[in-house]
Structures are given as C-alpha cells and as structure tokens.
Amino acid sequence: MKKKLFGKHVAAIDIGTTKICVIIATTDANGNLEIVGIGQHPSHGLKKGVVVNIGMTVDSIKKAVKQAEEMATTKIESACVGISGGHIRSFNSTGVVAIKGREVKQSDIDRVIEAAKAIAIPKDQEIIHVLPQYFRIDGQDFVLDSLGMYGVRLEAQVHIITGSVASAQNIIKSCELSGIQVSDIVLEQLASANAVLTPYEKELGAGILDIGGGTSDFAIYKDGRIRHSKVIPIAGTLFTSDLAIGLGIPTEKAEEIKKMYGSISPEKLATLENNYMEIDLGFEGGLKTIQLSDAGNILKFRAEEVMDMLIEELLEYRVKTLMPAGLVLTGGGGLLDGLRELAQERLDMPVRVGSPQSNERYILPDALKSPAYSTAYGLMLYAIGQCGEKEFFSANKMAFGQVFKKMKTWIYDFF
C-alpha cells in the first residue's frame, strides 16, 4: 500500500542540455500536491543530453538546486532524475514459460519477464526499463493482466529500454558531487508522457514528441502502455546553431531571434518578408542586417527534417496505426510557432501542444504550465508515487549499481 508523504519534501531534477530544472514538492493529508520550490539555471557541461564536462554540470545543478531550496526554505538530500540522449536504445522482446499449476501466479509473470529480458545487449549498455506491453495465454492475444488466469503457456511481450552505462554514471556522479543522492532515474519521454497525455490518449493510442534542447524524445502509448520509443538526435540547440551559421551571427543572438521572432507558419513568414533587423556581432563596427523571414525559412528546414525522421520511424516499425488519437508536442521546442500545423499536415493526424495542467488534486503554479516543464513535472509525479504503486525512496545513499538494479525492477511503474 502506498504510504502518504505528509510533510515530507520530494524533489525532481530535469538535467537538460539547455537548462537544469529543479522542483520541490510536498503533499497534504489528502494527497494534494503543493509545489513549494522551483529552481532553474542554464545548463553547461552537457551535449545532446550527455554529460561532457562534470565540473560545469555540477555547478549548474548546484545553482538550480540552491534556487529551489531557497524558495522552499528547506534542504533536499535526494531527487528523482531524468535521463535521455542519443545513447538510448529501445526494442520489443518476447519471453515464453510454462505456467506452473495451470493458474498464473506472480512468480510466473516474473519468470516470463525474465525470459523476455534474456537478450544480448552491447557491453557498454545497461537495461534501464523493462515495460510489459501485453501477455498471451495459450495463444490468446492482448491479455493486459494475466494474474489469476488459467492456461498452460504464458508469453509476454515487453518494451526494453537500454542506455549507456557511462552516461548514466556521469549523471549520477554529477548529482552526488552537487550534494544530491539519486533515488531514481527515469527515461525522460516516460516522464513527459505522464505529465501531458490524458488517460483517453494513452488508452486509445497516441504519440508524444518531447522536443528538448539536445534531443527530441518520442514515445507511443496504446491500451495504457508504452508500445514504442525513440530518441531523435535533433532538437532546440540544432535549430539555434542553424540560425547562427545560416545568418552568420553569434549563437546568443540566434537564440534570441528564435525565441522572439522564430516562426515556420507560412502566414507569419509572409508578414516578416520585408522586416529587417540589425545584429551586433560583438566588435566595433560589427553590425549585420538580416531579414527575419530568412530565419523562419532556416527553422522550417530543420523542423521538416524532424518530421521526416519521425515519419521514417513510423513507417519502418509500422506503428502509425497505434496513434488514432494523434500526436502531442511538448518540450521547449514544441512552442515553435507553426510547428503544430506542420506536424499535422505532414503526419496527417490530429496534433496538439501539451503542457502540465492543474487538476482537482494537483494545483500547479502558472510558472510550470508550459511545455518546457513537462519532463520536470513528470519526474515529480513519479517521485511522489503518482506514476507507480510505491513510495518515494528518500535520503538513503545509493551506489551506482544499486540505482541500476532498482531501475531494472521497474516492472509496472508506468501503468
């Protein structure tokens, strides 16, 4: 039975390529969530979701944590942390066992999942999540809960997600050097999905594309369970880099233009056709005039590439039919003007932009009601037990191997 967290503070840390976001929350006796601290700081030391400079990463985490702690007037010792990056791999696997005693018991389910996990993976990879999709009993398809059923042969199809051992260890080490113990590591698209997908979308079948700073994380849910996932190595930093190179301006100026004037909407681009802007290149006499519609066209080429890669993924694995409820865009990149319309046209399905929302139990501050905070909020939901039937593991120090051992036992955490 899930324990209540009266008066306890829990924390979630979204370690992104462009920003570190920390959320501290607590729950009252009725299980209502109260966000008491929010911290954010530009992320330095990461590239495409992977730590490339531990010292800079630690400094960024410390500053974001300090900001959240000052707002919450409390200290945190542990946190639930997200993981993503180009090193993430995922695939489906099947296991088969004989049912002992003809009635399916939990031990039979455990054995068939272990059988499905018995696959060869590269030495530098480690299993992060094992997520059952459905079971078969004596050939009967799509049994979602096999416990207590009768039969002879039990088969399970699971979705296995692996990640680089070194990348995960560097995230854990960065947190520990910041004074924070890692209680859990969660794949970021799973966290985002729990923050923005509705129960209806998860049940009927929908995709989520979280466009962050370093990667775009994609997942498909059907019958309430994850059916497919993919990390696309194109995201916000590449959009900014394209602008900087294409327009010949500093990266900081490119980021400003992207946020203030960036649009791939044909109507908006038409209004920017004759709009010009002078850019200071950072040296005496260094002024450059750019046309804002050129910026939009550059962004559009990269957005189309993201959609092309997504379409290629859907066709290769034949999973588009699993998305009758359409696609949900989230993450900071999901705010790009015109992206929803482009996705809807290219994918030929309903597309909406998803943000964390308040409900009768969880009242969110306005600052978190943005696609940019979907992952952080999803991690918080996981931390307080909303996404699973287990209590939050608080301030116990966990070694790297213990964290991974715990990660591999997350069988029903997201159902």
PLY file of the C-alpha trace (Angstrom):
ply
format ascii 1.0
element vertex 415
property float x
property float y
property float z
element edge 414
property int vertex1
property int vertex2
end_header
0.00 0.00 0.00
1.35 3.39 -0.95
2.43 5.48 2.02
1.43 9.09 2.37
4.10 11.75 2.27
2.69 14.12 4.90
5.12 16.93 5.49
7.93 15.23 3.54
9.62 17.06 0.72
10.43 15.29 -2.53
12.45 16.62 -5.43
12.83 16.08 -9.16
15.69 17.27 -11.36
15.44 17.60 -15.12
19.05 17.72 -16.33
18.62 19.07 -19.82
21.03 20.26 -22.48
19.89 23.88 -22.24
18.56 24.14 -18.67
18.56 22.43 -15.29
15.12 22.49 -13.66
14.51 21.52 -10.03
11.08 21.10 -8.44
10.46 20.55 -4.72
7.00 19.49 -3.56
5.10 18.02 -0.65
1.64 16.53 -0.18
-1.02 17.11 2.44
-3.08 14.50 4.32
-5.47 14.24 1.37
-2.71 13.56 -1.11
-2.91 17.01 -2.72
0.35 18.18 -4.23
1.87 21.51 -3.27
4.83 22.84 -5.24
6.97 24.70 -2.71
10.18 25.30 -4.65
11.20 25.83 -8.28
14.78 26.37 -9.43
16.18 26.85 -12.88
19.62 27.60 -14.28
21.19 27.46 -17.76
22.81 24.09 -18.33
26.53 23.98 -19.01
28.55 20.82 -19.49
26.01 18.73 -21.43
25.66 18.00 -25.13
22.65 16.18 -26.58
21.62 15.06 -23.10
25.04 13.61 -22.26
27.46 14.99 -19.66
30.66 16.15 -21.38
32.03 18.29 -18.53
31.26 17.10 -15.00
32.58 20.27 -13.31
30.34 22.59 -15.32
27.36 20.26 -14.92
27.83 20.12 -11.15
27.97 23.91 -10.97
24.73 24.24 -12.96
22.93 21.66 -10.80
24.09 23.34 -7.59
22.77 26.73 -8.67
19.37 25.34 -9.73
19.06 23.33 -6.50
20.02 26.34 -4.37
17.36 28.47 -6.04
14.68 25.83 -5.40
15.79 25.28 -1.80
15.69 28.99 -1.03
12.15 29.21 -2.38
11.07 26.11 -0.43
13.04 27.11 2.70
14.23 23.53 3.04
17.23 21.38 2.09
16.92 18.35 -0.17
19.15 15.31 0.02
17.82 13.14 -2.81
15.92 13.51 -6.05
14.37 11.67 -8.98
16.42 12.43 -12.10
15.65 12.14 -15.82
17.86 10.53 -18.47
17.90 10.87 -22.25
20.41 11.21 -25.07
21.48 9.61 -28.30
22.80 6.58 -26.39
19.26 5.45 -25.52
18.10 2.36 -27.42
14.74 0.56 -27.30
13.19 -2.57 -28.76
10.47 -5.14 -28.11
11.24 -8.64 -26.87
9.22 -11.78 -26.19
9.52 -14.42 -23.48
7.70 -17.75 -23.05
7.36 -20.03 -20.00
5.19 -22.93 -18.86
2.56 -21.99 -16.27
3.15 -23.88 -13.03
-0.03 -25.33 -11.56
-2.10 -24.08 -14.55
-3.00 -20.81 -12.74
-0.88 -17.73 -13.47
0.83 -16.51 -10.32
3.13 -13.53 -9.79
6.09 -15.91 -9.89
5.06 -16.98 -13.42
4.85 -13.33 -14.53
8.27 -12.66 -13.04
9.73 -15.69 -14.85
8.29 -14.77 -18.26
9.57 -11.20 -17.94
13.00 -12.53 -17.00
12.84 -14.73 -20.10
11.99 -11.70 -22.25
14.97 -9.83 -20.73
17.38 -12.62 -21.65
18.71 -10.93 -24.78
22.19 -9.88 -25.80
23.00 -6.20 -25.45
26.31 -4.38 -26.00
28.71 -4.38 -23.05
28.56 -0.59 -22.74
24.75 -0.64 -22.43
22.58 -1.38 -19.39
18.86 -2.12 -19.19
17.04 0.94 -17.82
13.38 -0.08 -18.11
11.51 -3.31 -18.78
7.91 -2.35 -19.56
5.38 -5.13 -20.28
3.05 -4.40 -23.20
0.76 -7.43 -23.14
0.60 -11.15 -22.40
-0.65 -14.20 -24.29
-2.07 -17.28 -22.59
-2.24 -20.36 -24.81
-2.22 -18.10 -27.86
-4.91 -15.70 -26.62
-3.72 -12.24 -27.65
-3.57 -8.94 -25.78
-4.14 -10.02 -22.20
-3.22 -6.93 -20.19
-3.38 -8.55 -16.76
-2.66 -12.28 -16.74
-2.59 -12.76 -12.96
-5.06 -15.45 -11.84
-5.89 -16.68 -15.35
-5.71 -20.37 -16.28
-3.61 -21.91 -19.01
-0.52 -23.91 -19.93
1.71 -21.47 -21.81
2.40 -17.88 -20.82
4.00 -15.45 -23.26
4.93 -11.80 -22.62
5.90 -9.01 -24.96
7.92 -6.28 -23.26
9.47 -2.99 -24.29
13.11 -2.86 -23.25
14.99 0.43 -22.99
18.76 0.47 -22.62
21.24 3.27 -22.05
24.97 3.86 -21.86
26.44 2.80 -18.51
28.96 5.64 -18.65
26.33 8.29 -19.46
24.07 7.22 -16.60
27.02 7.01 -14.23
28.12 10.54 -15.16
24.63 11.88 -14.39
24.61 10.13 -11.02
28.14 11.33 -10.24
27.26 14.93 -11.16
24.30 14.85 -8.78
26.34 13.30 -5.97
29.05 15.97 -6.34
26.25 18.54 -6.09
25.22 17.05 -2.74
22.16 15.22 -4.12
21.70 11.46 -3.97
19.89 9.93 -6.95
16.86 7.97 -5.75
15.60 7.05 -9.23
16.49 7.54 -12.87
13.56 7.79 -15.30
13.58 7.93 -19.09
12.50 11.46 -19.95
9.82 10.65 -22.52
8.09 8.42 -19.97
8.09 11.31 -17.51
6.80 13.76 -20.14
4.05 11.37 -21.20
2.77 11.07 -17.63
2.71 14.85 -17.38
0.80 15.70 -20.57
-1.00 12.67 -22.04
-4.60 12.20 -20.94
-5.91 8.77 -19.86
-8.04 8.81 -23.03
-4.99 9.36 -25.25
-2.99 6.64 -23.51
-5.84 4.17 -23.83
-6.93 4.90 -27.41
-3.38 5.33 -28.70
-1.28 8.47 -29.05
2.28 9.58 -29.59
4.28 12.17 -27.68
7.23 14.10 -29.09
9.21 16.00 -26.45
11.49 18.44 -28.28
14.10 19.48 -25.76
17.41 21.25 -26.09
19.61 18.29 -27.05
17.25 15.55 -28.23
13.66 15.00 -29.30
12.16 12.10 -27.33
9.34 10.13 -28.95
7.03 7.50 -27.47
3.73 5.82 -28.40
1.16 4.66 -25.86
-1.69 2.23 -26.58
-4.03 0.44 -24.15
-2.41 2.44 -21.37
1.05 1.02 -22.05
4.11 2.13 -23.96
4.39 0.43 -27.34
7.30 2.21 -29.00
10.02 4.75 -28.15
12.82 6.54 -29.96
15.35 9.31 -29.29
15.74 11.64 -32.29
19.12 13.48 -32.25
17.67 16.80 -33.44
16.38 19.44 -31.02
16.46 23.08 -29.97
20.23 23.58 -29.94
20.46 22.49 -33.58
17.71 24.95 -34.52
19.76 27.70 -32.87
23.01 26.50 -34.46
21.37 26.53 -37.89
20.33 30.14 -37.39
23.79 31.16 -36.21
25.51 29.53 -39.19
22.89 30.41 -41.79
22.67 34.06 -40.80
26.31 34.44 -39.78
25.54 35.79 -36.30
26.58 34.85 -32.72
24.80 31.90 -31.13
23.36 34.07 -28.32
21.77 36.40 -30.89
20.43 33.40 -32.83
18.76 32.09 -29.66
17.14 35.48 -29.03
15.80 35.66 -32.59
14.47 32.11 -32.36
12.54 32.88 -29.19
11.28 36.34 -30.17
10.64 36.04 -33.90
11.02 32.35 -34.75
8.10 31.03 -36.78
7.60 28.45 -39.51
3.99 29.42 -40.15
3.57 30.42 -43.83
1.25 33.27 -42.84
3.71 34.61 -40.26
6.65 34.25 -42.66
4.78 36.33 -45.23
4.41 39.18 -42.73
8.16 39.04 -41.97
9.17 39.15 -45.64
10.21 42.79 -45.57
11.21 43.01 -41.90
14.89 43.57 -41.23
16.97 43.66 -38.05
20.46 44.87 -37.24
22.59 42.42 -35.28
25.61 43.46 -33.21
28.40 40.98 -33.96
30.33 41.92 -30.84
33.12 44.08 -32.21
33.44 47.73 -33.11
31.61 48.46 -36.33
30.36 44.90 -36.46
26.73 45.33 -37.48
24.87 42.97 -39.76
21.41 43.37 -41.23
19.32 40.21 -41.51
15.88 39.50 -42.92
13.61 37.86 -40.34
11.86 35.73 -42.94
15.25 34.11 -43.68
15.38 32.98 -40.05
11.95 31.40 -40.39
12.92 29.53 -43.55
16.03 28.14 -41.86
13.97 26.94 -38.90
11.42 25.39 -41.25
14.05 23.24 -42.98
15.16 21.79 -39.64
11.57 21.27 -38.43
10.78 19.39 -41.64
13.82 17.17 -41.01
12.47 16.26 -37.56
9.12 15.35 -39.10
10.82 13.34 -41.86
12.74 11.32 -39.26
9.54 10.75 -37.29
7.66 9.61 -40.41
10.54 7.28 -41.29
10.34 5.76 -37.79
6.57 5.26 -38.04
6.87 3.59 -41.44
9.84 1.38 -40.57
8.15 -0.07 -37.48
4.58 0.17 -38.84
3.29 1.88 -35.70
1.30 4.80 -37.12
-1.91 2.80 -36.71
-1.27 2.79 -32.94
-1.87 6.58 -32.86
-5.58 7.18 -33.63
-5.67 9.95 -31.01
-2.81 11.70 -32.77
0.44 13.29 -31.59
1.17 15.55 -28.62
4.05 18.01 -28.97
5.77 19.15 -25.80
9.11 20.41 -24.54
10.53 23.87 -25.19
10.82 23.13 -28.92
7.09 22.41 -29.07
6.48 26.15 -28.62
7.87 26.98 -32.08
5.15 28.89 -33.91
3.73 26.85 -36.79
5.23 23.51 -35.72
1.86 22.04 -34.73
0.38 22.87 -38.13
3.42 21.44 -39.93
3.24 18.19 -37.93
-0.49 17.89 -38.55
-0.02 18.34 -42.29
2.97 16.01 -42.65
1.69 13.24 -40.38
-1.96 13.51 -41.43
-3.26 13.13 -37.88
-4.52 15.35 -35.02
-1.69 17.24 -33.29
-1.84 19.36 -30.15
0.72 21.09 -27.93
0.73 19.58 -24.43
1.56 21.30 -21.13
1.33 20.19 -17.49
-2.10 21.12 -16.15
-3.70 21.50 -12.73
-6.44 19.11 -11.61
-8.53 18.59 -8.50
-5.54 17.22 -6.56
-2.55 18.98 -8.08
-2.61 22.75 -8.32
0.28 23.95 -10.45
1.78 27.43 -10.31
1.49 29.30 -13.60
5.28 29.13 -13.99
5.07 25.35 -14.64
2.17 25.45 -17.12
4.45 25.36 -20.13
5.63 22.55 -22.44
9.17 23.39 -21.36
8.45 21.91 -17.90
6.71 18.70 -18.94
9.68 16.47 -18.12
10.39 18.08 -14.75
6.74 17.84 -13.71
6.51 14.24 -14.92
9.55 13.36 -12.84
7.85 14.98 -9.84
4.72 12.87 -10.39
6.88 9.80 -10.42
8.73 10.90 -7.29
5.56 11.29 -5.24
4.26 7.92 -6.38
1.57 9.16 -8.78
3.04 7.09 -11.59
3.56 3.91 -9.58
2.37 1.97 -6.60
5.43 2.55 -4.48
6.59 5.12 -2.00
9.29 7.64 -2.75
12.72 6.36 -1.73
14.11 9.23 0.31
17.51 10.11 1.63
19.21 6.71 1.54
22.53 6.86 -0.27
22.52 4.55 -3.27
25.57 3.44 -5.21
25.51 3.39 -8.99
24.97 -0.37 -9.16
22.10 -0.17 -6.66
20.35 2.51 -8.72
20.59 0.40 -11.88
19.41 -2.70 -10.01
16.40 -0.72 -8.87
15.79 0.64 -12.37
15.66 -2.87 -13.82
12.92 -3.88 -11.37
10.53 -1.13 -12.51
8.01 -3.54 -14.00
4.69 -1.74 -13.53
5.82 1.76 -12.62
4.14 3.50 -15.53
0.79 1.71 -15.72
0 1
1 2
2 3
3 4
4 5
5 6
6 7
7 8
8 9
9 10
10 11
11 12
12 13
13 14
14 15
15 16
16 17
17 18
18 19
19 20
20 21
21 22
22 23
23 24
24 25
25 26
26 27
27 28
28 29
29 30
30 31
31 32
32 33
33 34
34 35
35 36
36 37
37 38
38 39
39 40
40 41
41 42
42 43
43 44
44 45
45 46
46 47
47 48
48 49
49 50
50 51
51 52
52 53
53 54
54 55
55 56
56 57
57 58
58 59
59 60
60 61
61 62
62 63
63 64
64 65
65 66
66 67
67 68
68 69
69 70
70 71
71 72
72 73
73 74
74 75
75 76
76 77
77 78
78 79
79 80
80 81
81 82
82 83
83 84
84 85
85 86
86 87
87 88
88 89
89 90
90 91
91 92
92 93
93 94
94 95
95 96
96 97
97 98
98 99
99 100
100 101
101 102
102 103
103 104
104 105
105 106
106 107
107 108
108 109
109 110
110 111
111 112
112 113
113 114
114 115
115 116
116 117
117 118
118 119
119 120
120 121
121 122
122 123
123 124
124 125
125 126
126 127
127 128
128 129
129 130
130 131
131 132
132 133
133 134
134 135
135 136
136 137
137 138
138 139
139 140
140 141
141 142
142 143
143 144
144 145
145 146
146 147
147 148
148 149
149 150
150 151
151 152
152 153
153 154
154 155
155 156
156 157
157 158
158 159
159 160
160 161
161 162
162 163
163 164
164 165
165 166
166 167
167 168
168 169
169 170
170 171
171 172
172 173
173 174
174 175
175 176
176 177
177 178
178 179
179 180
180 181
181 182
182 183
183 184
184 185
185 186
186 187
187 188
188 189
189 190
190 191
191 192
192 193
193 194
194 195
195 196
196 197
197 198
198 199
199 200
200 201
201 202
202 203
203 204
204 205
205 206
206 207
207 208
208 209
209 210
210 211
211 212
212 213
213 214
214 215
215 216
216 217
217 218
218 219
219 220
220 221
221 222
222 223
223 224
224 225
225 226
226 227
227 228
228 229
229 230
230 231
231 232
232 233
233 234
234 235
235 236
236 237
237 238
238 239
239 240
240 241
241 242
242 243
243 244
244 245
245 246
246 247
247 248
248 249
249 250
250 251
251 252
252 253
253 254
254 255
255 256
256 257
257 258
258 259
259 260
260 261
261 262
262 263
263 264
264 265
265 266
266 267
267 268
268 269
269 270
270 271
271 272
272 273
273 274
274 275
275 276
276 277
277 278
278 279
279 280
280 281
281 282
282 283
283 284
284 285
285 286
286 287
287 288
288 289
289 290
290 291
291 292
292 293
293 294
294 295
295 296
296 297
297 298
298 299
299 300
300 301
301 302
302 303
303 304
304 305
305 306
306 307
307 308
308 309
309 310
310 311
311 312
312 313
313 314
314 315
315 316
316 317
317 318
318 319
319 320
320 321
321 322
322 323
323 324
324 325
325 326
326 327
327 328
328 329
329 330
330 331
331 332
332 333
333 334
334 335
335 336
336 337
337 338
338 339
339 340
340 341
341 342
342 343
343 344
344 345
345 346
346 347
347 348
348 349
349 350
350 351
351 352
352 353
353 354
354 355
355 356
356 357
357 358
358 359
359 360
360 361
361 362
362 363
363 364
364 365
365 366
366 367
367 368
368 369
369 370
370 371
371 372
372 373
373 374
374 375
375 376
376 377
377 378
378 379
379 380
380 381
381 382
382 383
383 384
384 385
385 386
386 387
387 388
388 389
389 390
390 391
391 392
392 393
393 394
394 395
395 396
396 397
397 398
398 399
399 400
400 401
401 402
402 403
403 404
404 405
405 406
406 407
407 408
408 409
409 410
410 411
411 412
412 413
413 414
